[in-house]
Amino acid sequence: MCRNIRTLFNFDPPVTPEEVRAASLQFVRKITGFHHPSKANEAAFNAAIDDIARASTRLLHSLETTAPRRNREAQAAKARARAAARFA
């Protein structure tokens, strides 16, 4: 799937609406193949982003876990280390 879509569940601080919308945008871009839709497809493109963002938010709020919350900075540091090892 799209590498720009990040895991949003079980983080401290919790996910923001902007992060959910950004992931939804990336998902719609991936499945449509459009980075920017034409004027004819713009309304459907934006409606899909809104629908996916609502469904994602509903899903994230309904999930439960006993695992401790992950720290965003620590996860980002791990990702940078993996990328450095991969592309070095």
N, CA, C and O atoms as a printed pandas DataFrame, in Angstrom:
     atom_number atom_name residue_name chain_id  residue_number  x_coord  y_coord  z_coord
0              1         N          MET        A               1    0.847   -1.173    0.000
1              2        CA          MET        A               1    0.000    0.000    0.000
2              3         C          MET        A               1    0.887    1.228    0.000
3              4         O          MET        A               1    2.096    1.122   -0.210
4              5         N          CYS        A               2    0.325    2.348    0.224
5              6        CA          CYS        A               2    1.029    3.613    0.140
6              7         C          CYS        A               2    1.931    3.818    1.357
7              8         O          CYS        A               2    1.486    3.685    2.497
8              9         N          ARG        A               3    3.168    4.134    1.113
9             10        CA          ARG        A               3    4.111    4.309    2.219
10            11         C          ARG        A               3    3.828    5.554    3.041
11            12         O          ARG        A               3    4.303    5.661    4.171
12            13         N          ASN        A               4    3.061    6.504    2.497
13            14        CA          ASN        A               4    2.776    7.735    3.225
14            15         C          ASN        A               4    1.648    7.576    4.238
15            16         O          ASN        A               4    1.425    8.464    5.061
16            17         N          ILE        A               5    0.944    6.468    4.188
17            18        CA          ILE        A               5   -0.123    6.243    5.164
18            19         C          ILE        A               5    0.508    5.620    6.403
19            20         O          ILE        A               5    1.090    4.537    6.338
20            21         N          ARG        A               6    0.389    6.297    7.506
21            22        CA          ARG        A               6    1.015    5.865    8.757
22            23         C          ARG        A               6   -0.002    5.227    9.687
23            24         O          ARG        A               6   -1.202    5.483    9.593
24            25         N          THR        A               7    0.499    4.394   10.583
25            26        CA          THR        A               7   -0.352    3.833   11.628
26            27         C          THR        A               7   -0.792    4.975   12.541
27            28         O          THR        A               7    0.022    5.801   12.955
28            29         N          LEU        A               8   -2.073    5.011   12.846
29            30        CA          LEU        A               8   -2.616    6.109   13.648
30            31         C          LEU        A               8   -3.168    5.656   14.993
31            32         O          LEU        A               8   -3.564    6.490   15.808
32            33         N          PHE        A               9   -3.202    4.361   15.236
33            34        CA          PHE        A               9   -3.822    3.846   16.452
34            35         C          PHE        A               9   -2.819    3.688   17.582
35            36         O          PHE        A               9   -1.676    3.283   17.370
36            37         N          ASN        A              10   -3.271    4.016   18.787
37            38        CA          ASN        A              10   -2.554    3.764   20.035
38            39         C          ASN        A              10   -1.273    4.589   20.181
39            40         O          ASN        A              10   -0.223    4.066   20.552
40            41         N          PHE        A              11   -1.379    5.870   19.887
41            42        CA          PHE        A              11   -0.242    6.760   20.060
42            43         C          PHE        A              11   -0.524    7.782   21.146
43            44         O          PHE        A              11   -1.676    8.099   21.443
44            45         N          ASP        A              12    0.523    8.278   21.718
45            46        CA          ASP        A              12    0.437    9.360   22.686
46            47         C          ASP        A              12    1.299   10.494   22.158
47            48         O          ASP        A              12    2.510   10.304   22.049
48            49         N          PRO        A              13    0.771   11.640   21.828
49            50        CA          PRO        A              13   -0.623   12.058   21.920
50            51         C          PRO        A              13   -1.481   11.371   20.859
51            52         O          PRO        A              13   -0.968   10.882   19.852
52            53         N          PRO        A              14   -2.804   11.341   21.100
53            54        CA          PRO        A              14   -3.714   10.667   20.168
54            55         C          PRO        A              14   -3.709   11.319   18.787
55            56         O          PRO        A              14   -3.239   12.441   18.602
56            57         N          VAL        A              15   -4.241   10.585   17.845
57            58        CA          VAL        A              15   -4.310   11.055   16.467
58            59         C          VAL        A              15   -5.162   12.324   16.377
59            60         O          VAL        A              15   -6.125   12.495   17.125
60            61         N          THR        A              16   -4.795   13.199   15.459
61            62        CA          THR        A              16   -5.553   14.436   15.236
62            63         C          THR        A              16   -6.419   14.273   13.987
63            64         O          THR        A              16   -6.133   13.427   13.139
64            65         N          PRO        A              17   -7.468   15.075   13.874
65            66        CA          PRO        A              17   -8.299   15.021   12.659
66            67         C          PRO        A              17   -7.491   15.312   11.392
67            68         O          PRO        A              17   -7.789   14.766   10.330
68            69         N          GLU        A              18   -6.483   16.158   11.498
69            70        CA          GLU        A              18   -5.643   16.475   10.342
70            71         C          GLU        A              18   -4.856   15.249    9.875
71            72         O          GLU        A              18   -4.682   15.037    8.675
72            73         N          GLU        A              19   -4.383   14.447   10.824
73            74        CA          GLU        A              19   -3.649   13.232   10.475
74            75         C          GLU        A              19   -4.556   12.207    9.811
75            76         O          GLU        A              19   -4.153   11.534    8.862
76            77         N          VAL        A              20   -5.775   12.092   10.308
77            78        CA          VAL        A              20   -6.737   11.161    9.707
78            79         C          VAL        A              20   -7.072   11.620    8.291
79            80         O          VAL        A              20   -7.134   10.802    7.373
80            81         N          ARG        A              21   -7.283   12.900    8.112
81            82        CA          ARG        A              21   -7.598   13.437    6.775
82            83         C          ARG        A              21   -6.422   13.249    5.821
83            84         O          ARG        A              21   -6.630   12.914    4.655
84            85         N          ALA        A              22   -5.201   13.455    6.287
85            86        CA          ALA        A              22   -4.027   13.270    5.430
86            87         C          ALA        A              22   -3.903   11.811    4.989
87            88         O          ALA        A              22   -3.588   11.543    3.830
88            89         N          ALA        A              23   -4.146   10.872    5.893
89            90        CA          ALA        A              23   -4.100    9.456    5.535
90            91         C          ALA        A              23   -5.221    9.122    4.554
91            92         O          ALA        A              23   -5.021    8.334    3.630
92            93         N          SER        A              24   -6.390    9.712    4.746
93            94        CA          SER        A              24   -7.516    9.486    3.840
94            95         C          SER        A              24   -7.208   10.029    2.448
95            96         O          SER        A              24   -7.533    9.394    1.444
96            97         N          LEU        A              25   -6.593   11.185    2.389
97            98        CA          LEU        A              25   -6.186   11.771    1.111
98            99         C          LEU        A              25   -5.202   10.862    0.388
99           100         O          LEU        A              25   -5.333   10.633   -0.815
100          101         N          GLN        A              26   -4.218   10.342    1.118
101          102        CA          GLN        A              26   -3.235    9.447    0.510
102          103         C          GLN        A              26   -3.899    8.184   -0.013
103          104         O          GLN        A              26   -3.547    7.697   -1.087
104          105         N          PHE        A              27   -4.854    7.651    0.736
105          106        CA          PHE        A              27   -5.563    6.455    0.314
106          107         C          PHE        A              27   -6.338    6.707   -0.973
107          108         O          PHE        A              27   -6.268    5.906   -1.906
108          109         N          VAL        A              28   -7.077    7.813   -1.031
109          110        CA          VAL        A              28   -7.859    8.137   -2.226
110          111         C          VAL        A              28   -6.931    8.381   -3.413
111          112         O          VAL        A              28   -7.226    7.945   -4.525
112          113         N          ARG        A              29   -5.824    9.065   -3.192
113          114        CA          ARG        A              29   -4.855    9.270   -4.273
114          115         C          ARG        A              29   -4.335    7.942   -4.804
115          116         O          ARG        A              29   -4.188    7.765   -6.014
116          117         N          LYS        A              30   -4.060    7.013   -3.902
117          118        CA          LYS        A              30   -3.510    5.723   -4.299
118          119         C          LYS        A              30   -4.512    4.926   -5.124
119          120         O          LYS        A              30   -4.161    4.398   -6.180
120          121         N          ILE        A              31   -5.749    4.832   -4.659
121          122        CA          ILE        A              31   -6.702    3.983   -5.364
122          123         C          ILE        A              31   -7.232    4.619   -6.647
123          124         O          ILE        A              31   -7.660    3.903   -7.553
124          125         N          THR        A              32   -7.212    5.961   -6.744
125          126        CA          THR        A              32   -7.676    6.598   -7.978
126          127         C          THR        A              32   -6.549    6.800   -8.983
127          128         O          THR        A              32   -6.790    6.864  -10.188
128          129         N          GLY        A              33   -5.323    6.899   -8.488
129          130        CA          GLY        A              33   -4.211    7.203   -9.383
130          131         C          GLY        A              33   -4.098    8.688   -9.680
131          132         O          GLY        A              33   -3.275    9.088  -10.504
132          133         N          PHE        A              34   -4.909    9.518   -9.025
133          134        CA          PHE        A              34   -4.876   10.971   -9.227
134          135         C          PHE        A              34   -4.147   11.633   -8.082
135          136         O          PHE        A              34   -4.399   11.323   -6.917
136          137         N          HIS        A              35   -3.242   12.544   -8.404
137          138        CA          HIS        A              35   -2.664   13.390   -7.352
138          139         C          HIS        A              35   -3.597   14.564   -7.122
139          140         O          HIS        A              35   -3.892   14.930   -5.984
140          141         N          HIS        A              36   -4.056   15.146   -8.217
141          142        CA          HIS        A              36   -5.074   16.202   -8.188
142          143         C          HIS        A              36   -6.144   15.796   -9.188
143          144         O          HIS        A              36   -5.822   15.563  -10.353
144          145         N          PRO        A              37   -7.401   15.702   -8.778
145          146        CA          PRO        A              37   -8.447   15.299   -9.712
146          147         C          PRO        A              37   -8.790   16.422  -10.678
147          148         O          PRO        A              37   -8.503   17.591  -10.421
148          149         N          SER        A              38   -9.400   16.054  -11.780
149          150        CA          SER        A              38   -9.902   17.058  -12.717
150          151         C          SER        A              38  -11.100   17.754  -12.077
151          152         O          SER        A              38  -11.642   17.280  -11.078
152          153         N          LYS        A              39  -11.503   18.866  -12.650
153          154        CA          LYS        A              39  -12.670   19.592  -12.126
154          155         C          LYS        A              39  -13.906   18.692  -12.135
155          156         O          LYS        A              39  -14.743   18.774  -11.236
156          157         N          ALA        A              40  -14.020   17.835  -13.150
157          158        CA          ALA        A              40  -15.180   16.942  -13.257
158          159         C          ALA        A              40  -15.207   15.919  -12.121
159          160         O          ALA        A              40  -16.283   15.485  -11.708
160          161         N          ASN        A              41  -14.047   15.536  -11.619
161          162        CA          ASN        A              41  -13.967   14.504  -10.572
162          163         C          ASN        A              41  -13.696   15.066   -9.181
163          164         O          ASN        A              41  -13.637   14.308   -8.213
164          165         N          GLU        A              42  -13.533   16.360   -9.068
165          166        CA          GLU        A              42  -13.145   16.969   -7.796
166          167         C          GLU        A              42  -14.158   16.724   -6.680
167          168         O          GLU        A              42  -13.764   16.419   -5.554
168          169         N          ALA        A              43  -15.446   16.849   -6.965
169          170        CA          ALA        A              43  -16.467   16.657   -5.929
170          171         C          ALA        A              43  -16.461   15.215   -5.421
171          172         O          ALA        A              43  -16.532   14.984   -4.214
172          173         N          ALA        A              44  -16.379   14.254   -6.326
173          174        CA          ALA        A              44  -16.350   12.842   -5.919
174          175         C          ALA        A              44  -15.077   12.530   -5.139
175          176         O          ALA        A              44  -15.115   11.788   -4.157
176          177         N          PHE        A              45  -13.965   13.085   -5.567
177          178        CA          PHE        A              45  -12.668   12.896   -4.908
178          179         C          PHE        A              45  -12.736   13.406   -3.468
179          180         O          PHE        A              45  -12.350   12.701   -2.536
180          181         N          ASN        A              46  -13.227   14.629   -3.293
181          182        CA          ASN        A              46  -13.322   15.226   -1.953
182          183         C          ASN        A              46  -14.350   14.511   -1.081
183          184         O          ASN        A              46  -14.142   14.360    0.123
184          185         N          ALA        A              47  -15.455   14.069   -1.676
185          186        CA          ALA        A              47  -16.460   13.321   -0.905
186          187         C          ALA        A              47  -15.874   12.001   -0.413
187          188         O          ALA        A              47  -16.146   11.582    0.712
188          189         N          ALA        A              48  -15.071   11.344   -1.251
189          190        CA          ALA        A              48  -14.442   10.084   -0.846
190          191         C          ALA        A              48  -13.474   10.317    0.314
191          192         O          ALA        A              48  -13.429    9.516    1.248
192          193         N          ILE        A              49  -12.713   11.387    0.267
193          194        CA          ILE        A              49  -11.781   11.711    1.352
194          195         C          ILE        A              49  -12.552   11.912    2.647
195          196         O          ILE        A              49  -12.160   11.390    3.691
196          197         N          ASP        A              50  -13.644   12.664    2.588
197          198        CA          ASP        A              50  -14.457   12.908    3.784
198          199         C          ASP        A              50  -15.065   11.614    4.333
199          200         O          ASP        A              50  -15.065   11.387    5.543
200          201         N          ASP        A              51  -15.583   10.771    3.437
201          202        CA          ASP        A              51  -16.180    9.503    3.862
202          203         C          ASP        A              51  -15.151    8.598    4.534
203          204         O          ASP        A              51  -15.426    8.000    5.575
204          205         N          ILE        A              52  -13.985    8.502    3.946
205          206        CA          ILE        A              52  -12.935    7.646    4.501
206          207         C          ILE        A              52  -12.421    8.206    5.826
207          208         O          ILE        A              52  -12.133    7.446    6.750
208          209         N          ALA        A              53  -12.306    9.519    5.921
209          210        CA          ALA        A              53  -11.872   10.135    7.178
210          211         C          ALA        A              53  -12.878    9.850    8.298
211          212         O          ALA        A              53  -12.484    9.544    9.423
212          213         N          ARG        A              54  -14.172    9.951    7.993
213          214        CA          ARG        A              54  -15.198    9.657    9.010
214          215         C          ARG        A              54  -15.142    8.190    9.430
215          216         O          ARG        A              54  -15.191    7.878   10.620
216          217         N          ALA        A              55  -15.039    7.299    8.460
217          218        CA          ALA        A              55  -14.974    5.870    8.781
218          219         C          ALA        A              55  -13.716    5.543    9.577
219          220         O          ALA        A              55  -13.761    4.738   10.507
220          221         N          SER        A              56  -12.598    6.162    9.217
221          222        CA          SER        A              56  -11.336    5.916    9.928
222          223         C          SER        A              56  -11.409    6.421   11.360
223          224         O          SER        A              56  -10.946    5.750   12.282
224          225         N          THR        A              57  -11.986    7.594   11.549
225          226        CA          THR        A              57  -12.129    8.148   12.895
226          227         C          THR        A              57  -13.019    7.252   13.746
227          228         O          THR        A              57  -12.708    6.974   14.904
228          229         N          ARG        A              58  -14.121    6.804   13.169
229          230        CA          ARG        A              58  -15.032    5.900   13.884
230          231         C          ARG        A              58  -14.304    4.608   14.267
231          232         O          ARG        A              58  -14.454    4.121   15.387
232          233         N          LEU        A              59  -13.525    4.058   13.346
233          234        CA          LEU        A              59  -12.764    2.839   13.619
234          235         C          LEU        A              59  -11.755    3.067   14.739
235          236         O          LEU        A              59  -11.696    2.285   15.688
236          237         N          LEU        A              60  -10.967    4.125   14.637
237          238        CA          LEU        A              60   -9.930    4.392   15.636
238          239         C          LEU        A              60  -10.522    4.578   17.031
239          240         O          LEU        A              60   -9.914    4.170   18.021
240          241         N          HIS        A              61  -11.706    5.193   17.116
241          242        CA          HIS        A              61  -12.333    5.402   18.420
242          243         C          HIS        A              61  -12.964    4.123   18.978
243          244         O          HIS        A              61  -13.180    4.019   20.185
244          245         N          SER        A              62  -13.257    3.162   18.121
245          246        CA          SER        A              62  -13.897    1.941   18.594
246          247         C          SER        A              62  -12.894    0.843   18.946
247          248         O          SER        A              62  -13.264   -0.130   19.604
248          249         N          LEU        A              63  -11.643    0.975   18.527
249          250        CA          LEU        A              63  -10.640   -0.047   18.811
250          251         C          LEU        A              63  -10.221   -0.023   20.275
251          252         O          LEU        A              63  -10.197    1.031   20.911
252          253         N          GLU        A              64   -9.893   -1.195   20.795
253          254        CA          GLU        A              64   -9.418   -1.327   22.175
254          255         C          GLU        A              64   -8.125   -2.115   22.174
255          256         O          GLU        A              64   -7.910   -2.972   21.317
256          257         N          THR        A              65   -7.268   -1.825   23.132
257          258        CA          THR        A              65   -6.020   -2.561   23.275
258          259         C          THR        A              65   -5.562   -2.504   24.723
259          260         O          THR        A              65   -5.904   -1.581   25.463
260          261         N          THR        A              66   -4.785   -3.501   25.113
261          262        CA          THR        A              66   -4.174   -3.483   26.441
262          263         C          THR        A              66   -2.708   -3.072   26.345
263          264         O          THR        A              66   -2.031   -2.925   27.363
264          265         N          ALA        A              67   -2.226   -2.890   25.132
265          266        CA          ALA        A              67   -0.826   -2.487   24.931
266          267         C          ALA        A              67   -0.629   -1.043   25.371
267          268         O          ALA        A              67   -1.538   -0.223   25.246
268          269         N          PRO        A              68    0.549   -0.733   25.882
269          270        CA          PRO        A              68    0.810    0.663   26.252
270          271         C          PRO        A              68    0.856    1.542   25.005
271          272         O          PRO        A              68    1.184    1.081   23.913
272          273         N          ARG        A              69    0.523    2.803   25.191
273          274        CA          ARG        A              69    0.556    3.745   24.064
274          275         C          ARG        A              69    1.993    3.925   23.580
275          276         O          ARG        A              69    2.935    3.955   24.372
276          277         N          ARG        A              70    2.133    4.044   22.270
277          278        CA          ARG        A              70    3.451    4.258   21.680
278          279         C          ARG        A              70    3.763    5.743   21.634
279          280         O          ARG        A              70    2.874    6.576   21.462
280          281         N          ASN        A              71    5.029    6.054   21.787
281          282        CA          ASN        A              71    5.490    7.431   21.745
282          283         C          ASN        A              71    5.800    7.807   20.303
283          284         O          ASN        A              71    6.543    7.099   19.623
284          285         N          ARG        A              72    5.245    8.904   19.837
285          286        CA          ARG        A              72    5.440    9.323   18.446
286          287         C          ARG        A              72    6.906    9.590   18.115
287          288         O          ARG        A              72    7.390    9.171   17.064
288          289         N          GLU        A              73    7.611   10.279   19.002
289          290        CA          GLU        A              73    9.011   10.607   18.717
290          291         C          GLU        A              73    9.874    9.349   18.659
291          292         O          GLU        A              73   10.757    9.235   17.809
292          293         N          ALA        A              74    9.617    8.412   19.559
293          294        CA          ALA        A              74   10.393    7.166   19.565
294          295         C          ALA        A              74   10.134    6.366   18.292
295          296         O          ALA        A              74   11.065    5.803   17.716
296          297         N          GLN        A              75    8.874    6.310   17.846
297          298        CA          GLN        A              75    8.549    5.597   16.614
298          299         C          GLN        A              75    9.189    6.285   15.405
299          300         O          GLN        A              75    9.673    5.614   14.493
300          301         N          ALA        A              76    9.191    7.614   15.397
301          302        CA          ALA        A              76    9.808    8.359   14.299
302          303         C          ALA        A              76   11.317    8.119   14.268
303          304         O          ALA        A              76   11.900    7.985   13.192
304          305         N          ALA        A              77   11.949    8.063   15.436
305          306        CA          ALA        A              77   13.391    7.799   15.499
306          307         C          ALA        A              77   13.708    6.406   14.965
307          308         O          ALA        A              77   14.696    6.224   14.253
308          309         N          LYS        A              78   12.876    5.423   15.307
309          310        CA          LYS        A              78   13.074    4.063   14.788
310          311         C          LYS        A              78   12.936    4.047   13.266
311          312         O          LYS        A              78   13.708    3.382   12.577
312          313         N          ALA        A              79   11.959    4.774   12.749
313          314        CA          ALA        A              79   11.752    4.826   11.301
314          315         C          ALA        A              79   12.933    5.484   10.606
315          316         O          ALA        A              79   13.362    5.033    9.544
316          317         N          ARG        A              80   13.461    6.552   11.203
317          318        CA          ARG        A              80   14.641    7.216   10.621
318          319         C          ARG        A              80   15.845    6.287   10.624
319          320         O          ARG        A              80   16.616    6.267    9.666
320          321         N          ALA        A              81   16.010    5.521   11.692
321          322        CA          ALA        A              81   17.131    4.573   11.770
322          323         C          ALA        A              81   16.983    3.480   10.712
323          324         O          ALA        A              81   17.966    3.093   10.081
324          325         N          ARG        A              82   15.763    2.981   10.516
325          326        CA          ARG        A              82   15.529    1.968    9.470
326          327         C          ARG        A              82   15.821    2.544    8.090
327          328         O          ARG        A              82   16.428    1.884    7.247
328          329         N          ALA        A              83   15.381    3.781    7.868
329          330        CA          ALA        A              83   15.616    4.408    6.567
330          331         C          ALA        A              83   17.100    4.653    6.333
331          332         O          ALA        A              83   17.595    4.474    5.220
332          333         N          ALA        A              84   17.812    5.063    7.386
333          334        CA          ALA        A              84   19.257    5.296    7.248
334          335         C          ALA        A              84   19.978    3.994    6.916
335          336         O          ALA        A              84   20.879    3.977    6.077
336          337         N          ALA        A              85   19.585    2.910    7.570
337          338        CA          ALA        A              85   20.213    1.617    7.280
338          339         C          ALA        A              85   19.854    1.126    5.880
339          340         O          ALA        A              85   20.677    0.520    5.194
340          341         N          ARG        A              86   18.635    1.389    5.471
341          342        CA          ARG        A              86   18.169    0.925    4.157
342          343         C          ARG        A              86   18.810    1.691    3.011
343          344         O          ARG        A              86   19.188    1.098    2.001
344          345         N          PHE        A              87   18.933    2.995    3.160
345          346        CA          PHE        A              87   19.393    3.849    2.061
346          347         C          PHE        A              87   20.834    4.308    2.208
347          348         O          PHE        A              87   21.309    5.109    1.403
348          349         N          ALA        A              88   21.534    3.819    3.213
349          350        CA          ALA        A              88   22.915    4.266    3.429
350          351         C          ALA        A              88   23.874    3.656    2.428
351          352         O          ALA        A              88   25.073    3.932    2.475
